[in-house]
Amino acid sequence: MKYFAKLGLNSKVIEVTHIGDNYAPTEKAGIEYLHKCTNYPFWVQTFKDRSKRKNYAAKGSTYDEKKDAFISIQPFDSWTLNEDTCRWEAPVARPEDGKAYRWKEETISWQLLA
């Protein structure tokens, strides 16, 4: 099974679809197959294991052609993009004590879940 992201304006991911390996022995063949079936030209292969393109594509994420990476929607205004991993990072590291936390943007901190 191969996965492909359908790109819209500004390289936003509109949807992610999958096709059989026999239709996509290569990325180019998969894009040609999808173009033929959908009459839509803008597709990029994505990888669940993140072996290429840094992250798996999701609806609403963006494909950055220069970085050859999918970048998710920024989760909070205070988070910054790690240019190497293309993942968003909190300005404060999540505690690593095995407990469950959620980000609280109002205080720019991790809040322990009860």
C-alpha positions in Angstrom: 0.0 0.0 0.0 1.3 3.5 -1.0 0.0 6.8 0.4 -0.3 10.0 -1.5 -1.2 13.5 -0.4 -3.5 15.6 -2.7 -2.2 19.2 -2.7 -4.3 22.3 -3.1 -3.5 26.0 -3.0 -0.2 26.9 -1.2 0.6 23.2 -1.1 -2.0 22.5 1.6 -3.0 18.9 1.9 -6.6 18.4 0.8 -6.7 14.7 1.5 -4.5 11.6 1.8 -5.4 8.5 -0.2 -3.9 5.1 -0.6 -3.4 2.9 -3.7 -2.1 -0.7 -4.2 1.6 -1.3 -4.7 0.9 -2.6 -8.2 -0.4 0.8 -9.2 2.5 2.6 -7.6 5.7 0.7 -8.0 7.4 4.2 -8.0 6.2 7.6 -6.8 6.0 8.8 -10.4 3.8 5.8 -11.4 1.5 6.4 -8.5 1.1 10.1 -9.3 0.4 9.2 -13.0 -2.2 6.7 -11.9 -3.9 9.1 -9.6 -3.8 11.9 -12.2 -5.4 9.5 -14.7 -8.1 8.3 -12.2 -8.9 11.7 -10.7 -7.9 14.2 -13.4 -6.1 16.0 -10.6 -2.4 16.8 -11.1 -0.9 17.6 -7.7 0.0 14.6 -5.7 3.1 13.8 -3.5 3.8 10.5 -1.9 3.8 10.4 1.9 5.2 7.7 4.2 3.6 6.4 7.4 7.0 5.5 8.8 8.4 9.0 8.1 11.3 7.5 6.2 11.0 10.3 3.7 9.5 13.8 3.9 10.0 14.1 7.7 6.3 13.6 8.6 3.3 11.7 7.4 0.9 14.0 5.6 -2.5 14.9 7.1 -5.4 17.0 5.9 -4.6 20.6 6.6 -0.8 20.1 6.7 1.5 21.7 4.2 4.1 20.3 1.8 7.2 22.4 1.8 9.0 21.6 -1.5 12.3 23.2 -0.5 12.5 21.1 2.6 10.8 18.1 0.9 8.7 17.8 4.0 5.2 17.7 5.3 4.6 20.2 8.1 1.5 19.9 10.4 -0.6 22.9 11.4 1.0 24.9 14.1 -0.7 23.7 17.3 -0.2 26.9 19.4 1.1 30.4 18.6 4.0 30.0 21.1 5.4 26.9 19.4 8.2 27.1 16.9 9.1 25.0 14.0 12.2 22.8 14.3 13.8 23.3 10.9 15.6 19.9 11.0 12.6 17.7 12.0 9.9 20.0 10.6 7.9 19.4 13.8 6.5 22.0 16.1 8.1 22.4 19.5 6.8 24.0 22.7 8.9 26.8 24.2 9.1 24.7 27.4 10.0 21.0 27.4 7.3 18.6 28.5 8.1 17.0 31.9 9.5 13.5 31.5 8.1 12.0 34.7 5.7 9.6 33.1 2.6 11.6 34.0 0.1 13.0 31.5 0.2 16.7 30.6 -1.5 19.1 28.2 -0.2 22.4 26.9 -1.7 25.5 28.4 -1.1 28.4 26.0 -2.4 31.1 28.4 0.5 30.4 30.8 3.0 29.0 28.3 3.3 25.8 30.4 2.4 22.2 30.7 -0.6 21.4 32.9 -0.7 18.1 34.8 -3.9 16.2 34.0 -5.8 14.9 37.0 
